[in-house]
Amino acid sequence: MYKVIINKQIVKSLDKIPVIYLSSIKKEVNDLADNPRPFGCVKLACSDNHYRIRVGVYRIIYSIKDDILTVEVIKIDHRKSVYQ
């Protein structure tokens, strides 16, 4: 089982997300502890350990460190601005 790390800045950014997406995003982030590479995740070309999950029009960008069993959430944002 992996440990999911979310910094305070990401927690604050969740306040800006509409309620209809918020519960799905929280569920997906919590599910990363059991399966850090769920069906539908995409490995990003910019790095060797960064992945993306789609939740409606929002994206969850995270990195996986298999050697210490941690998943670090890097960014949660709208699809227009998440990759900038």
WOBEL-V401229 format. One record per pair of residues at least 24 apart in sequence whose C-alpha atoms are under 6 Angstrom apart, sorted by the first residue. I is the first residue (numbers start at 0). J is the second residue. D is the distance in Angstrom with one decimal. If there is no record, write none. Layout:
i = {I & I}
j = {J & J}
d = {D & D}
This chain:
i = {0 & 0 & 1 & 1 & 1 & 2 & 2 & 3 & 3 & 3 & 3 & 4 & 5}
j = {32 & 33 & 32 & 68 & 69 & 32 & 69 & 32 & 69 & 70 & 71 & 71 & 72}
d = {5.8 & 5.5 & 4.5 & 4.8 & 5.1 & 5.8 & 4.7 & 5.9 & 5.9 & 4.8 & 5.9 & 4.7 & 5.4}
